[in-house]
Amino acid sequence: MSKGVTAKSEDYARWYTDVIIKARLADYGPVKGTMVIRPYGFSLWESVKDAFDCRFKETGHENAYFPLFIPKSFLSKEAEHVAGFAKECAVVTHHRLIADPDGEGLVVDPDSALDEEVIVRPTSETVIWAMYKKWIQSYRDLPILINQWANVVRWEMRTRLFLRTTEFLWQEGHTAHATAAEAEEEARKILEIYREVAEDELAIPVLTGLKTDAEKFAGAEHTYCIEAMMGDRRALQAGTSHNLSQNFAKAFDVTFQNEENQEQHVYATSWGVSTRLIGAIVMVHGDDKGLRLPPRIAPEQVVTVPIGKSEEEIGSVLDYLETPLKEMAERGIRCHVDDRAGVTPGFKFNEWEMKGVPLRLEVGSRDMKENSVTVVRRDTGEKMTLPKAELSKEAPRLLKEIQQSLYEQAKTFRNENTYSVESYDEFKSIIADTSGFVKCGWDGDPDTEAAIQEETKATIRCIPFEQEVDGLTCVYSGKPAKHEVIFGKAY
């Protein structure tokens, strides 16, 4: 299977698409910009989703669902918000089709125009805040901690599987609070959940920090983010958490009586991650043989390929492995046995390498004679022989090693491609020649930020929480730096 994959070094974009198609994560949908998430890709998304969902619930959040369709008038209530999404909205204007009176096919019934056009959800702040207005009267109604798993539509001109599609899956959390301090604490808490899942489950090292005003979410007071470096040294915004202050509450006039019987607007947050994280997993960990999946989120952690020339021989291998496979399952290890007839072991090896399964067991007559199992690690390609009796104990250790190994490889790659610069000429050279992350001083002026983006196509990915600005000057203007920032070219 890997023979049909373009080498990363030859054409990174083609490699990325080849791996997704060959590994059967997704395929192109019939409408331009849409994708079909295939069962293996959806199973991977479910693993990612579960990692987030259990943490949301542990911190008191509840799942709900809000309508896909939003009245157009709702979007016009928050000026910044509508400006940020207006160019990407899909609009429903009619509700019925009829047979074409002049020929075959269907046409829109001109008599079915909606009284008010509706927007296909690009994000749910407006419809959710319309509901919160009904639900919130007193401080006793707060906080509201709601999350929804849903699809959204943003009409993109340039699309790429998982990274940027017209329709995608995500979670969006929307919370309401009595005080500014509670909203700020919530936004930071969610950011830490995002960091934890990215690093501990997806094995993707991330930078955490604040977005500039130019890069923040439309309608937010400020936006926090996790930023990751992909295998081509470009940045990917992997998740954002927004402190909305009272902006949406004021737009929708959502007020409550506080404990002093004073009426005031509530404070809000919103936050989200999406299926673009699947793209991040591919780009951060993948190689020329396909995916390399972190064990904690791999749909299958161990795949067994029994080797034999007949169904009887294969059956003997499976009988031989019955006890260790059962013991691994009891330890919570997700195991799969590939006993497909008419498919060669070599093809199976290549297919499971393409799908990125962390551990592969290759077992035939020689292994059974030696009372052993041949084990292959997907992260390094290392092949080892283990006594059968030790397999169920060694597998968890190896999976833990693979998880950590993938994280350390990604972190080393990011660190080796992060540069501290003091001159603008050095900045431009790095961005043009090698890309990667550039750490430097910024004077805090939006005009400086815009000028650098115009000249280099690099943007400020985040303002890290940890700052070292004493004696630092702006890489562009030479003025004293207000912030130390991370620049990069992004997806």
C-alpha positions as CSV (number, residue, x, y, z in Angstrom):
1,M,0.0,0.0,0.0
2,S,2.8,2.4,0.8
3,K,4.1,2.2,-2.8
4,G,1.2,4.4,-3.8
5,V,2.1,7.1,-1.3
6,T,4.1,10.2,-2.3
7,A,7.2,10.7,-0.2
8,K,6.9,13.5,2.4
9,S,10.1,15.0,1.1
10,E,8.8,15.0,-2.5
11,D,5.4,16.7,-2.1
12,Y,4.1,17.1,1.5
13,A,0.6,18.1,0.5
14,R,0.2,15.0,-1.8
15,W,1.7,12.8,0.9
16,Y,-0.8,14.0,3.4
17,T,-3.8,13.3,1.0
18,D,-2.4,10.0,-0.1
19,V,-2.1,8.8,3.5
20,I,-5.6,9.8,4.4
21,I,-7.1,8.1,1.3
22,K,-4.9,4.9,1.6
23,A,-5.4,4.5,5.3
24,R,-9.2,4.9,4.7
25,L,-9.6,7.8,7.1
26,A,-11.7,9.8,4.7
27,D,-12.7,10.4,1.1
28,Y,-14.0,13.4,-0.9
29,G,-17.7,14.0,-0.7
30,P,-19.9,14.8,-3.8
31,V,-20.3,18.5,-2.9
32,K,-17.1,20.5,-3.4
33,G,-15.3,21.0,-0.1
34,T,-17.1,18.2,1.8
35,M,-15.6,14.9,3.0
36,V,-16.9,11.5,4.0
37,I,-15.3,10.2,7.2
38,R,-14.8,6.5,6.7
39,P,-15.3,4.0,9.6
40,Y,-11.6,3.9,10.5
41,G,-11.3,7.7,10.5
42,F,-14.5,8.0,12.5
43,S,-13.3,5.5,15.1
44,L,-10.1,7.6,15.5
45,W,-12.3,10.7,15.9
46,E,-14.4,8.8,18.5
47,S,-11.2,8.1,20.5
48,V,-10.3,11.8,20.4
49,K,-13.8,12.8,21.2
50,D,-14.0,10.5,24.2
51,A,-10.7,11.9,25.6
52,F,-12.2,15.3,25.6
53,D,-15.7,14.4,26.6
54,C,-14.8,12.6,29.8
55,R,-12.8,15.6,31.0
56,F,-15.6,18.0,30.2
57,K,-18.0,15.9,32.3
58,E,-15.5,15.6,35.1
59,T,-15.4,19.4,35.3
60,G,-19.1,19.7,35.5
61,H,-20.1,20.3,31.9
62,E,-23.2,18.7,30.3
63,N,-23.8,17.8,26.7
64,A,-26.8,19.3,24.9
65,Y,-27.8,19.9,21.3
66,F,-29.0,23.1,19.6
67,P,-30.5,23.7,16.1
68,L,-28.6,23.5,12.9
69,F,-30.6,26.4,11.5
70,I,-30.2,29.9,12.9
71,P,-32.4,32.9,12.0
72,K,-30.4,35.4,9.9
73,S,-31.5,38.2,12.3
74,F,-29.6,36.5,15.2
75,L,-26.2,36.9,13.5
76,S,-26.7,40.7,13.1
77,K,-27.1,41.2,16.8
78,E,-23.4,41.0,17.5
79,A,-21.5,43.1,15.0
80,E,-18.0,41.6,15.3
81,H,-19.4,38.1,15.2
82,V,-21.3,38.6,12.0
83,A,-18.4,40.4,10.4
84,G,-16.2,37.4,11.2
85,F,-18.5,34.8,9.7
86,A,-20.6,36.6,7.1
87,K,-18.5,35.5,4.1
88,E,-18.6,31.9,5.1
89,C,-22.3,31.4,5.7
90,A,-24.5,29.0,3.8
91,V,-28.1,30.5,3.6
92,V,-31.4,28.7,3.2
93,T,-33.9,30.8,1.3
94,H,-36.6,28.2,0.2
95,H,-38.1,25.1,1.7
96,R,-39.5,23.1,-1.3
97,L,-38.6,21.6,-4.7
98,I,-41.0,20.9,-7.5
99,A,-40.7,19.2,-10.9
100,D,-39.3,21.4,-13.6
101,P,-42.3,22.4,-15.8
102,D,-40.0,23.0,-18.7
103,G,-38.2,19.6,-18.6
104,E,-36.8,16.9,-16.4
105,G,-35.4,17.3,-13.0
106,L,-36.3,19.5,-10.0
107,V,-36.3,23.3,-9.5
108,V,-36.9,25.5,-6.4
109,D,-40.5,26.3,-5.9
110,P,-40.6,30.1,-6.1
111,D,-43.7,30.1,-3.8
112,S,-41.7,28.4,-1.0
113,A,-39.6,31.4,0.0
114,L,-39.0,31.5,3.8
115,D,-40.4,34.5,5.7
116,E,-36.9,34.9,7.2
117,E,-33.8,33.3,5.6
118,V,-31.9,30.9,7.9
119,I,-28.2,30.3,8.3
120,V,-26.7,26.9,8.4
121,R,-24.8,26.9,11.7
122,P,-21.2,28.2,11.3
123,T,-21.0,28.3,15.1
124,S,-23.7,28.4,17.7
125,E,-23.2,31.5,19.9
126,T,-26.2,33.3,18.6
127,V,-28.8,30.6,18.9
128,I,-27.4,29.5,22.3
129,W,-27.6,33.0,23.7
130,A,-31.1,33.4,22.5
131,M,-32.0,30.3,24.6
132,Y,-29.9,31.4,27.6
133,K,-32.0,34.6,27.6
134,K,-35.0,32.4,28.3
135,W,-33.3,30.2,30.9
136,I,-31.4,32.8,33.0
137,Q,-33.2,35.1,35.5
138,S,-31.3,34.8,38.8
139,Y,-27.8,34.1,40.0
140,R,-29.2,30.7,41.1
141,D,-29.4,29.8,37.4
142,L,-25.7,30.2,37.0
143,P,-23.3,28.9,36.0
144,I,-24.5,27.2,32.9
145,L,-21.9,24.8,31.6
146,I,-23.0,23.3,28.3
147,N,-21.1,21.6,25.5
148,Q,-22.4,20.2,22.2
149,W,-20.9,17.8,19.7
150,A,-22.1,18.8,16.3
151,N,-21.4,19.6,12.7
152,V,-20.9,23.1,11.4
153,V,-20.8,24.6,7.9
154,R,-18.3,27.3,6.7
155,W,-18.2,27.8,3.0
156,E,-14.5,27.6,2.3
157,M,-12.9,28.4,-1.0
158,R,-9.8,26.3,-0.6
159,T,-10.3,23.0,1.2
160,R,-8.1,20.1,2.5
161,L,-9.3,16.9,4.1
162,F,-9.8,17.3,7.8
163,L,-7.8,20.6,8.0
164,R,-10.3,22.9,6.3
165,T,-13.6,21.5,4.9
166,T,-17.0,23.1,4.2
167,E,-18.6,20.9,6.8
168,F,-16.7,19.5,9.8
169,L,-17.4,17.9,13.1
170,W,-16.5,19.6,16.4
171,Q,-17.4,20.3,20.0
172,E,-18.4,23.8,21.0
173,G,-18.7,24.7,24.7
174,H,-20.8,27.7,25.8
175,T,-20.9,28.8,29.4
176,A,-22.6,31.6,31.3
177,H,-21.2,33.0,34.6
178,A,-22.1,35.5,37.3
179,T,-18.7,37.2,37.4
180,A,-15.8,38.1,35.1
181,A,-13.4,36.1,37.3
182,E,-15.5,32.9,36.9
183,A,-15.5,33.3,33.1
184,E,-11.8,33.9,33.0
185,E,-11.2,30.8,35.2
186,E,-13.4,28.8,32.9
187,A,-11.6,29.8,29.7
188,R,-8.2,28.9,31.3
189,K,-9.5,25.6,32.6
190,I,-10.7,24.5,29.2
191,L,-7.4,25.6,27.6
192,E,-5.6,23.3,30.1
193,I,-7.9,20.4,29.1
194,Y,-7.0,21.1,25.5
195,R,-3.3,21.1,26.3
196,E,-3.6,17.9,28.3
197,V,-5.5,15.9,25.7
198,A,-3.2,17.2,22.8
199,E,0.0,16.2,24.7
200,D,-1.0,13.2,26.8
201,E,-3.4,11.5,24.4
202,L,-2.5,12.7,20.9
203,A,1.2,12.9,21.7
204,I,1.3,16.4,20.1
205,P,3.4,19.0,21.9
206,V,1.6,22.4,21.9
207,L,2.3,26.0,22.8
208,T,-0.3,27.7,24.9
209,G,-0.9,31.4,25.1
210,L,-3.0,34.4,24.0
211,K,-4.1,35.4,20.5
212,T,-3.6,38.9,19.3
213,D,-6.6,41.1,18.7
214,A,-6.2,40.5,15.0
215,E,-6.2,36.8,15.4
216,K,-8.8,36.4,18.2
217,F,-12.3,35.0,17.8
218,A,-14.9,37.4,16.4
219,G,-16.8,38.9,19.3
220,A,-14.4,37.7,22.0
221,E,-12.8,39.8,24.7
222,H,-9.7,37.6,24.3
223,T,-8.8,34.2,22.9
224,Y,-6.5,31.6,24.3
225,C,-5.0,28.9,22.0
226,I,-3.0,25.8,21.7
227,E,-0.6,25.8,18.6
228,A,1.2,22.8,17.2
229,M,3.9,22.4,14.6
230,M,3.2,20.1,11.7
231,G,5.7,17.9,9.9
232,D,6.3,20.6,7.2
233,R,7.1,23.1,10.0
234,R,3.8,25.0,9.5
235,A,1.6,25.9,12.5
236,L,-1.8,24.6,13.1
237,Q,-4.3,26.2,15.5
238,A,-5.4,23.1,17.3
239,G,-7.9,24.5,19.8
240,T,-9.2,27.8,21.1
241,S,-10.9,29.0,24.3
242,H,-12.6,32.4,24.3
243,N,-13.5,34.7,27.1
244,L,-16.5,36.5,25.6
245,S,-16.9,38.8,28.7
246,Q,-20.4,40.4,28.4
247,N,-20.4,40.9,24.6
248,F,-23.0,38.3,23.7
249,A,-25.0,38.8,26.8
250,K,-25.4,42.5,25.9
251,A,-26.2,41.7,22.3
252,F,-29.0,39.3,23.4
253,D,-29.8,41.3,26.6
254,V,-29.2,38.3,28.9
255,T,-29.3,39.6,32.4
256,F,-29.8,38.2,35.9
257,Q,-30.5,39.3,39.4
258,N,-27.4,39.0,41.5
259,E,-27.3,38.3,45.3
260,E,-27.7,42.0,46.0
261,N,-30.9,42.0,43.8
262,Q,-29.1,44.1,41.2
263,E,-29.6,43.4,37.5
264,Q,-26.5,42.8,35.4
265,H,-25.4,41.1,32.2
266,V,-23.8,37.6,32.5
267,Y,-20.3,36.8,31.5
268,A,-19.6,34.1,28.9
269,T,-17.0,31.8,27.4
270,S,-17.0,29.6,24.3
271,W,-14.4,27.0,23.2
272,G,-13.9,24.4,20.5
273,V,-11.8,21.7,18.9
274,S,-12.6,19.9,15.7
275,T,-11.8,17.1,13.3
276,R,-8.8,19.1,12.1
277,L,-7.1,17.3,15.0
278,I,-7.2,14.1,12.9
279,G,-5.2,16.0,10.3
280,A,-2.8,17.1,13.0
281,I,-2.2,13.5,14.1
282,V,-1.5,12.5,10.5
283,M,1.0,15.4,9.9
284,V,2.8,15.3,13.2
285,H,3.3,11.6,13.4
286,G,3.0,10.1,9.9
287,D,5.9,8.8,7.8
288,D,6.3,7.5,4.3
289,K,4.7,4.2,5.2
290,G,1.5,6.0,6.4
291,L,0.1,6.7,9.8
292,R,1.8,6.3,13.2
293,L,-0.9,6.4,15.8
294,P,-0.4,7.2,19.5
295,P,-1.6,4.1,21.4
296,R,-4.0,5.9,23.6
297,I,-6.2,7.0,20.7
298,A,-5.5,4.2,18.2
299,P,-8.7,2.4,17.3
300,E,-6.7,-0.8,17.4
301,Q,-3.6,-0.9,19.6
302,V,-2.4,-4.4,18.7
303,V,-3.0,-6.3,15.4
304,T,-2.3,-10.0,15.0
305,V,-1.4,-11.4,11.6
306,P,-1.4,-15.2,11.8
307,I,0.9,-16.8,9.2
308,G,-0.1,-20.1,7.6
309,K,-0.7,-21.7,4.3
310,S,-4.1,-23.1,5.1
311,E,-7.1,-22.3,7.3
312,E,-6.0,-25.2,9.5
313,E,-2.6,-23.6,10.1
314,I,-4.0,-20.2,10.8
315,G,-6.5,-21.8,13.2
316,S,-3.6,-23.4,15.0
317,V,-1.9,-20.0,15.4
318,L,-5.1,-18.5,16.8
319,D,-5.4,-21.3,19.3
320,Y,-1.8,-20.8,20.2
321,L,-2.5,-17.1,20.9
322,E,-5.9,-17.5,22.6
323,T,-4.6,-17.0,26.2
324,P,-2.3,-14.0,25.6
325,L,-4.9,-12.2,23.5
326,K,-7.5,-12.8,26.1
327,E,-5.2,-11.5,28.8
328,M,-4.4,-8.4,26.8
329,A,-8.1,-7.7,26.3
330,E,-8.6,-8.1,30.0
331,R,-5.9,-5.4,30.5
332,G,-8.0,-3.0,28.4
333,I,-5.8,-3.4,25.3
334,R,-7.7,-3.0,22.0
335,C,-6.7,-6.0,19.9
336,H,-7.6,-7.1,16.3
337,V,-7.0,-10.4,14.6
338,D,-6.5,-10.2,10.8
339,D,-7.4,-13.7,9.7
340,R,-8.7,-12.7,6.3
341,A,-8.4,-15.5,3.7
342,G,-6.9,-14.9,0.3
343,V,-4.8,-11.9,1.5
344,T,-1.0,-12.4,1.8
345,P,0.8,-11.7,5.1
346,G,2.9,-9.1,3.3
347,F,-0.1,-7.2,2.2
348,K,-1.5,-7.3,5.7
349,F,1.8,-6.0,7.2
350,N,1.8,-3.1,4.7
351,E,-1.9,-2.3,5.3
352,W,-1.6,-2.2,9.1
353,E,1.6,-0.1,8.8
354,M,-0.4,2.3,6.6
355,K,-3.2,2.4,9.3
356,G,-0.6,3.1,12.0
357,V,-1.4,0.4,14.5
358,P,1.2,0.7,17.3
359,L,2.0,-3.0,17.7
360,R,1.9,-5.8,15.2
361,L,2.2,-9.5,16.1
362,E,3.5,-11.8,13.3
363,V,3.1,-15.4,14.4
364,G,3.7,-18.6,12.4
365,S,4.9,-22.2,12.8
366,R,8.4,-21.2,13.7
367,D,7.2,-18.9,16.5
368,M,5.0,-21.7,17.9
369,K,7.9,-24.1,17.9
370,E,10.0,-21.6,19.9
371,N,7.0,-20.7,22.1
372,S,7.5,-17.1,21.1
373,V,5.8,-14.2,19.4
374,T,7.3,-11.8,16.8
375,V,6.4,-8.2,17.7
376,V,6.9,-5.1,15.4
377,R,6.7,-1.5,16.7
378,R,5.1,0.9,14.3
379,D,6.9,4.0,15.7
380,T,10.5,2.7,15.1
381,G,10.0,-0.4,12.9
382,E,11.9,-2.4,15.5
383,K,11.2,-6.2,15.3
384,M,11.6,-8.2,18.4
385,T,10.9,-11.7,19.7
386,L,9.1,-12.2,23.0
387,P,8.2,-15.3,24.9
388,K,4.5,-16.0,24.5
389,A,4.1,-16.1,28.3
390,E,5.4,-12.5,28.6
391,L,3.4,-11.0,25.8
392,S,0.4,-9.8,27.9
393,K,2.8,-8.1,30.4
394,E,5.1,-6.6,27.8
395,A,2.4,-5.2,25.5
396,P,1.3,-2.5,28.0
397,R,4.9,-1.4,28.6
398,L,5.6,-1.2,24.9
399,L,2.5,0.8,24.2
400,K,3.5,3.2,26.9
401,E,6.9,3.5,25.4
402,I,5.5,4.2,21.9
403,Q,3.2,6.9,23.3
404,Q,6.1,8.7,24.9
405,S,8.4,8.1,21.9
406,L,6.0,9.7,19.5
407,Y,5.6,12.7,21.8
408,E,9.3,13.1,22.3
409,Q,10.0,12.8,18.5
410,A,7.4,15.5,17.8
411,K,8.7,17.8,20.6
412,T,12.3,17.4,19.4
413,F,11.3,18.3,15.9
414,R,9.4,21.4,17.1
415,N,12.3,22.5,19.3
416,E,14.9,22.0,16.5
417,N,12.7,24.2,14.2
418,T,12.0,27.0,16.6
419,Y,14.4,30.0,16.3
420,S,15.0,33.0,18.4
421,V,15.9,36.1,16.3
422,E,16.7,39.7,17.0
423,S,16.9,41.1,13.4
424,Y,14.2,41.3,10.8
425,D,16.5,40.1,8.1
426,E,17.1,36.9,10.0
427,F,13.4,36.6,10.6
428,K,12.6,36.9,6.9
429,S,15.4,34.4,6.0
430,I,14.1,31.7,8.4
431,I,10.5,32.2,7.3
432,A,11.4,32.1,3.6
433,D,13.9,29.3,3.7
434,T,13.0,26.8,6.5
435,S,9.7,28.0,7.9
436,G,9.2,26.8,11.5
437,F,8.5,28.9,14.5
438,V,10.2,32.2,15.1
439,K,10.4,33.6,18.6
440,C,11.0,37.4,18.8
441,G,9.9,40.7,20.3
442,W,6.8,42.6,19.2
443,D,6.0,46.2,20.0
444,G,2.3,45.4,20.4
445,D,1.3,47.6,17.5
446,P,-1.3,46.0,15.2
447,D,0.3,47.9,12.2
448,T,3.6,46.1,12.9
449,E,1.8,42.8,13.0
450,A,0.0,43.5,9.8
451,A,3.1,44.7,8.0
452,I,5.0,41.5,8.9
453,Q,2.2,39.4,7.7
454,E,1.9,41.3,4.4
455,E,5.7,41.0,3.8
456,T,6.3,37.4,4.9
457,K,2.8,35.6,5.1
458,A,3.7,34.7,8.8
459,T,1.3,35.5,11.6
460,I,1.6,35.7,15.3
461,R,0.5,32.2,16.4
462,C,0.4,33.1,20.1
463,I,1.7,35.3,22.9
464,P,3.1,32.7,25.3
465,F,2.1,32.9,28.9
466,E,5.7,32.9,30.0
467,Q,7.3,36.2,28.9
468,E,10.9,37.4,28.8
469,V,10.7,41.0,27.6
470,D,13.4,42.7,29.6
471,G,15.7,44.4,27.2
472,L,13.8,42.8,24.2
473,T,13.1,45.0,21.2
474,C,10.6,44.5,18.4
475,V,12.0,42.6,15.5
476,Y,10.4,44.9,13.0
477,S,10.3,48.4,14.5
478,G,13.2,48.2,16.9
479,K,11.0,49.7,19.6
480,P,10.9,48.2,23.1
481,A,9.0,45.0,22.9
482,K,5.7,44.7,24.7
483,H,5.5,41.0,24.2
484,E,7.7,38.0,23.2
485,V,5.7,36.2,20.5
486,I,5.7,33.1,18.3
487,F,5.4,33.7,14.5
488,G,4.8,31.1,11.9
489,K,3.2,30.3,8.6
490,A,-0.1,28.5,9.3
491,Y,-2.7,26.2,7.8
